[in-house]
Amino acid sequence: MANIAEMVKELQQERDRLNQAIAALAPLAGEYKKAAIRGGATRPRRTLSATARRRISIAQKARWAKVRGSKTPAPVRTMSQAARNKIAAAQRARWAKTRAQQKKAA
């Protein structure tokens, strides 16, 4: 274990030495920001005007409408009360049959 701890300490010292070398050489290469050292400089965010956002939104909505096509929505299907009662009675009968089988098995 002591050997591993010693190796970790040596690696950390090597990392610090490399960071110092990078910090010394970065200005010579024209990189002044720390972000460039970490993995890439960030660009300032581009802002769009309200009209540009609206045009983009309308164009995207048109694309989606084209993909979906001009399908008419399916009519809402309603069920009569008599049909509902019939389905409910059938379900009650199924449960009664299941309970009877469970009672018989036990």
Backbone as a printed PyTorch tensor [residue, N CA C, xyz], in Angstrom:
tensor([[[  0.8130,  -1.2010,   0.0000],
         [  0.0000,   0.0000,   0.0000],
         [  0.8540,   1.2610,   0.0000]],

        [[  1.9250,   1.2380,   0.7670],
         [  2.7990,   2.4070,   0.8410],
         [  3.4010,   2.6930,  -0.5270]],

        [[  3.6800,   1.6330,  -1.2790],
         [  4.2450,   1.7880,  -2.6090],
         [  3.2660,   2.5030,  -3.5370]],

        [[  1.9920,   2.1510,  -3.4460],
         [  0.9610,   2.7890,  -4.2840],
         [  0.8170,   4.2520,  -3.9010]],

        [[  0.8190,   4.5350,  -2.6000],
         [  0.7070,   5.9230,  -2.1500],
         [  1.8910,   6.7420,  -2.6500]],

        [[  3.0530,   6.1410,  -2.6590],
         [  4.2450,   6.8170,  -3.1530],
         [  4.1380,   7.0920,  -4.6490]],

        [[  3.6030,   6.1230,  -5.3910],
         [  3.4160,   6.3030,  -6.8320],
         [  2.4250,   7.4230,  -7.1150]],

        [[  1.3320,   7.4790,  -6.3420],
         [  0.3250,   8.5340,  -6.5210],
         [  0.9590,   9.8990,  -6.2730]],

        [[  1.7860,   9.9950,  -5.2190],
         [  2.4400,  11.2590,  -4.8960],
         [  3.3730,  11.6930,  -6.0300]],

        [[  4.1270,  10.7560,  -6.5880],
         [  5.0330,  11.0670,  -7.6980],
         [  4.2510,  11.5250,  -8.9270]],

        [[  3.1420,  10.8700,  -9.2130],
         [  2.3200,  11.2510, -10.3730],
         [  1.7290,  12.6400, -10.1920]],

        [[  1.3110,  12.9690,  -8.9820],
         [  0.7790,  14.3080,  -8.7200],
         [  1.8640,  15.3630,  -8.9010]],

        [[  3.0730,  15.0700,  -8.4650],
         [  4.1790,  16.0080,  -8.6550],
         [  4.4710,  16.1880, -10.1360]],

        [[  4.4310,  15.1070, -10.8980],
         [  4.6500,  15.1790, -12.3420],
         [  3.5530,  16.0020, -13.0110]],

        [[  2.3020,  15.8090, -12.5630],
         [  1.1860,  16.5890, -13.1110],
         [  1.3910,  18.0780, -12.8370]],

        [[  1.7930,  18.4360, -11.6240],
         [  2.0290,  19.8390, -11.2850],
         [  3.1510,  20.4190, -12.1500]],

        [[  4.2140,  19.6330, -12.3500],
         [  5.3280,  20.0950, -13.1810],
         [  4.8710,  20.3450, -14.6190]],

        [[  4.0350,  19.4420, -15.1490],
         [  3.5210,  19.6190, -16.5200],
         [  2.5920,  20.8250, -16.6130]],

        [[  1.7710,  21.0440, -15.5990],
         [  0.8840,  22.2120, -15.6100],
         [  1.6910,  23.5070, -15.6180]],

        [[  2.7760,  23.5430, -14.8730],
         [  3.6300,  24.7330, -14.8640],
         [  4.2720,  24.9380, -16.2300]],

        [[  4.7140,  23.8620, -16.8540],
         [  5.3220,  23.9650, -18.1820],
         [  4.3060,  24.4570, -19.2060]],

        [[  3.0930,  23.9640, -19.1260],
         [  2.0290,  24.4040, -20.0480],
         [  1.7260,  25.8660, -19.8190]],

        [[  1.6410,  26.2750, -18.5580],
         [  1.3530,  27.6730, -18.2530],
         [  2.4560,  28.5870, -18.7800]],

        [[  3.6980,  28.1230, -18.7710],
         [  4.8110,  28.9370, -19.2670],
         [  4.8200,  29.0100, -20.7870]],

        [[  4.4420,  27.9180, -21.4580],
         [  4.5040,  27.8760, -22.9140],
         [  3.2440,  28.3860, -23.6080]],

        [[  2.1130,  28.3770, -22.9420],
         [  0.8500,  28.7770, -23.5630],
         [  0.8880,  30.2090, -24.0940]],

        [[  1.4160,  31.1950, -23.3590],
         [  1.4430,  32.5580, -23.9110],
         [  2.2960,  32.6580, -25.1740]],

        [[  3.3310,  31.8430, -25.2760],
         [  4.1760,  31.8760, -26.4660],
         [  3.4310,  31.3450, -27.6820]],

        [[  2.4940,  30.4370, -27.4610],
         [  1.7230,  29.8710, -28.5640],
         [  0.5040,  30.7220, -28.8930]],

        [[  0.2720,  31.7870, -28.1120],
         [ -0.8700,  32.6630, -28.3670],
         [ -2.1060,  32.2570, -27.6010]],

        [[ -1.9780,  31.3500, -26.6850],
         [ -3.1110,  30.9170, -25.8730],
         [ -3.0010,  31.5860, -24.5090]],

        [[ -3.8620,  32.5210, -24.2610],
         [ -3.7900,  33.2620, -23.0070],
         [ -4.8290,  32.8120, -22.0010]],

        [[ -5.8240,  32.0840, -22.4640],
         [ -6.9160,  31.7030, -21.5620],
         [ -6.6630,  30.3260, -20.9700]],

        [[ -7.0800,  30.1390, -19.7480],
         [ -6.9760,  28.8160, -19.1280],
         [ -7.9370,  27.8360, -19.7830]],

        [[ -9.0330,  28.3490, -20.3450],
         [-10.0160,  27.4750, -20.9940],
         [ -9.3850,  26.7410, -22.1700]],

        [[ -8.4520,  27.3900, -22.8550],
         [ -7.7950,  26.7470, -23.9850],
         [ -6.9510,  25.5770, -23.5030]],

        [[ -6.3750,  25.7000, -22.3200],
         [ -5.5560,  24.6260, -21.7650],
         [ -6.4480,  23.4610, -21.3620]],

        [[ -7.6380,  23.7840, -20.8240],
         [ -8.5300,  22.7390, -20.3300],
         [ -9.2270,  21.9680, -21.4290]],

        [[ -9.2880,  22.4620, -22.6210],
         [ -9.9420,  21.6480, -23.6430],
         [-10.7010,  22.4500, -24.6650]],

        [[-10.4250,  23.7000, -24.8190],
         [-11.0810,  24.4530, -25.8620],
         [-11.6820,  25.7370, -25.3290]],

        [[-11.4750,  26.7900, -26.0720],
         [-12.0140,  28.0800, -25.6610],
         [-13.4990,  28.1190, -25.9690]],

        [[-14.2460,  28.8360, -25.1680],
         [-15.6780,  28.9660, -25.4060],
         [-15.9250,  30.2270, -26.2180]],

        [[-16.8350,  30.1120, -27.1290],
         [-17.1960,  31.2670, -27.9490],
         [-18.3100,  32.0360, -27.2530]],

        [[-18.4090,  33.3160, -27.5300],
         [-19.5540,  34.0450, -26.9790],
         [-20.8340,  33.5480, -27.6410]],

        [[-21.8940,  33.4830, -26.8810],
         [-23.1520,  32.9680, -27.4260],
         [-23.7350,  33.9530, -28.4290]],

        [[-24.2780,  33.3880, -29.4990],
         [-24.8870,  34.2060, -30.5350],
         [-26.3430,  34.4300, -30.1790]],

        [[-26.7690,  35.6620, -30.1890],
         [-28.1670,  35.9450, -29.8720],
         [-28.9200,  36.2020, -31.1730]],

        [[-30.1540,  35.7530, -31.1920],
         [-31.0050,  35.9520, -32.3530],
         [-32.0700,  36.9810, -32.0130]],

        [[-32.4490,  37.7360, -33.0040],
         [-33.5310,  38.6900, -32.7850],
         [-34.8500,  37.9290, -32.7050]],

        [[-35.8670,  38.5970, -32.2020],
         [-37.1810,  37.9640, -32.0610],
         [-37.7320,  37.5640, -33.4330]],

        [[-37.5010,  38.3940, -34.4470],
         [-38.0220,  38.0630, -35.7820],
         [-37.2970,  36.8410, -36.3560]],

        [[-35.9950,  36.7510, -36.1130],
         [-35.2460,  35.5900, -36.6120],
         [-35.7160,  34.3220, -35.9300]],

        [[-35.9200,  34.3880, -34.6080],
         [-36.4200,  33.2120, -33.8810],
         [-37.7950,  32.8150, -34.3910]],

        [[-38.6270,  33.8100, -34.6740],
         [-39.9870,  33.5300, -35.1670],
         [-39.9290,  32.8620, -36.5350]],

        [[-39.0490,  33.3600, -37.4320],
         [-38.9170,  32.7550, -38.7580],
         [-38.4400,  31.3090, -38.6510]],

        [[-37.4770,  31.0590, -37.7710],
         [-36.9790,  29.6940, -37.5780],
         [-38.0860,  28.8050, -37.0380]],

        [[-38.8620,  29.3280, -36.0910],
         [-39.9530,  28.5600, -35.4960],
         [-41.0040,  28.1940, -36.5420]],

        [[-41.3690,  29.1570, -37.3560],
         [-42.3810,  28.9070, -38.3980],
         [-41.8600,  27.8760, -39.4030]],

        [[-40.5870,  27.9840, -39.7720],
         [-40.0210,  27.0320, -40.7240],
         [-39.9990,  25.6260, -40.1360]],

        [[-39.6410,  25.5040, -38.8570],
         [-39.6040,  24.1740, -38.2390],
         [-41.0070,  23.5940, -38.1170]],

        [[-41.9740,  24.4210, -37.7620],
         [-43.3600,  23.9390, -37.6830],
         [-43.8390,  23.4610, -39.0540]],

        [[-43.4350,  24.1660, -40.1090],
         [-43.8090,  23.7430, -41.4620],
         [-43.1640,  22.3940, -41.7940]],

        [[-41.8940,  22.2180, -41.3760],
         [-41.2390,  20.9220, -41.6160],
         [-41.9720,  19.7930, -40.9110]],

        [[-42.3450,  20.0280, -39.6630],
         [-43.0580,  18.9850, -38.9190],
         [-44.4240,  18.7040, -39.5330]],

        [[-45.1010,  19.7430, -39.9870],
         [-46.4040,  19.5460, -40.6240],
         [-46.2520,  18.7150, -41.8960]],

        [[-45.1790,  18.9500, -42.6330],
         [-44.9350,  18.1880, -43.8510],
         [-44.6640,  16.7250, -43.5250]],

        [[-43.9000,  16.4780, -42.4490],
         [-43.5960,  15.1040, -42.0530],
         [-44.8700,  14.3840, -41.6290]],

        [[-45.6740,  15.0550, -40.8420],
         [-46.9050,  14.4330, -40.3370],
         [-47.9570,  14.2900, -41.4160]],

        [[-47.9050,  15.1430, -42.3940],
         [-48.9220,  15.1230, -43.4250],
         [-50.1720,  15.8200, -42.9270]],

        [[-51.1270,  15.9580, -43.7870],
         [-52.3510,  16.6550, -43.3930],
         [-53.4110,  15.6450, -42.9800]],

        [[-53.0810,  14.8480, -41.9770],
         [-54.0240,  13.8510, -41.4800],
         [-55.0980,  14.5380, -40.6600]],

        [[-56.3180,  14.1240, -40.8890],
         [-57.3860,  14.6530, -40.0500],
         [-57.4150,  13.8470, -38.7720]],

        [[-57.6330,  14.4920, -37.6620],
         [-57.6270,  13.7450, -36.4050],
         [-58.7550,  12.7240, -36.3770]],

        [[-58.4870,  11.6030, -35.7440],
         [-59.4880,  10.5420, -35.6450],
         [-60.6580,  11.0370, -34.8120]],

        [[-61.8630,  10.6800, -35.2080],
         [-63.0140,  11.1310, -34.4330],
         [-62.9910,  10.5040, -33.0390]],

        [[-63.4710,  11.2540, -32.0790],
         [-63.5090,  10.7620, -30.7140],
         [-64.6020,   9.7100, -30.6250]],

        [[-64.2310,   8.5270, -30.1830],
         [-65.2050,   7.4450, -30.1090],
         [-65.8120,   7.4380, -28.7220]],

        [[-67.1010,   7.5060, -28.6890],
         [-67.7950,   7.4650, -27.4100],
         [-68.5450,   6.1450, -27.2940]],

        [[-68.7680,   5.7520, -26.0910],
         [-69.4340,   4.4800, -25.8380],
         [-70.7570,   4.7730, -25.1260]],

        [[-71.7870,   4.0720, -25.5330],
         [-73.0740,   4.2730, -24.8800],
         [-73.0200,   3.6960, -23.4600]],

        [[-73.9300,   4.1550, -22.6290],
         [-73.9820,   3.6700, -21.2460],
         [-74.3110,   2.1820, -21.2110]],

        [[-75.1430,   1.7270, -22.1320],
         [-75.5060,   0.3120, -22.1790],
         [-74.2620,  -0.5400, -22.4930]],

        [[-73.4300,  -0.0620, -23.4130],
         [-72.2120,  -0.7980, -23.7570],
         [-71.2620,  -0.8440, -22.5690]],

        [[-71.1420,   0.2770, -21.8590],
         [-70.2910,   0.3120, -20.6690],
         [-70.7840,  -0.6880, -19.6150]],

        [[-72.0890,  -0.7040, -19.4050],
         [-72.6630,  -1.6260, -18.4200],
         [-72.4010,  -3.0810, -18.8120]],

        [[-72.5170,  -3.3690, -20.1050],
         [-72.2970,  -4.7260, -20.5950],
         [-70.8440,  -5.1520, -20.3600]],

        [[-69.8890,  -4.2540, -20.6570],
         [-68.4650,  -4.5510, -20.4480],
         [-68.1760,  -4.7420, -18.9650]],

        [[-68.7490,  -3.8860, -18.1200],
         [-68.5320,  -3.9850, -16.6780],
         [-69.0760,  -5.3030, -16.1390]],

        [[-70.2490,  -5.7160, -16.6190],
         [-70.8340,  -6.9730, -16.1580],
         [-69.9540,  -8.1610, -16.5820]],

        [[-69.4410,  -8.1190, -17.7950],
         [-68.5740,  -9.1910, -18.2780],
         [-67.2920,  -9.2640, -17.4390]],

        [[-66.7410,  -8.1080, -17.0850],
         [-65.5260,  -8.0870, -16.2700],
         [-65.7980,  -8.6200, -14.8670]],

        [[-66.9390,  -8.2480, -14.3040],
         [-67.2990,  -8.7740, -12.9800],
         [-67.4300, -10.2950, -13.0210]],

        [[-68.0190, -10.8100, -14.1130],
         [-68.1650, -12.2580, -14.2570],
         [-66.8010, -12.9330, -14.3640]],

        [[-65.8630, -12.3240, -15.1030],
         [-64.5160, -12.8950, -15.2120],
         [-63.8330, -12.9500, -13.8560]],

        [[-63.9570, -11.8720, -13.0740],
         [-63.3340, -11.8500, -11.7480],
         [-63.9900, -12.8710, -10.8200]],

        [[-65.2970, -13.0070, -10.9170],
         [-65.9900, -13.9870, -10.0730],
         [-65.5110, -15.4000, -10.4050]],

        [[-65.3220, -15.6670, -11.6940],
         [-64.8310, -16.9790, -12.1140],
         [-63.4140, -17.2130, -11.5900]],

        [[-62.5490, -16.1810, -11.6850],
         [-61.1680, -16.2960, -11.1880],
         [-61.1480, -16.5420,  -9.6860]],

        [[-61.9620, -15.8010,  -8.9500],
         [-62.0170, -15.9720,  -7.4930],
         [-62.5040, -17.3670,  -7.1280]],

        [[-63.4830, -17.8540,  -7.8860],
         [-64.0180, -19.1830,  -7.6140],
         [-62.9300, -20.2470,  -7.8470]],

        [[-62.1660, -20.0890,  -8.8980],
         [-61.0830, -21.0460,  -9.1710],
         [-60.0270, -20.9860,  -8.0850]],

        [[-59.6990, -19.7960,  -7.5900],
         [-58.7010, -19.6410,  -6.5360],
         [-59.2000, -20.2620,  -5.2290]],

        [[-60.4990, -20.0890,  -4.9700],
         [-61.0830, -20.6350,  -3.7450],
         [-61.1030, -22.1610,  -3.8090]],

        [[-61.3980, -22.6730,  -5.0090],
         [-61.4470, -24.1200,  -5.2100],
         [-60.0480, -24.7320,  -5.0520]],

        [[-59.0260, -24.0280,  -5.5740],
         [-57.6440, -24.5130,  -5.5140],
         [-57.1040, -24.4860,  -4.0800]],

        [[-57.5700, -23.5370,  -3.2760],
         [-57.0570, -23.4000,  -1.9010],
         [-57.7310, -24.3280,  -0.9620]]])
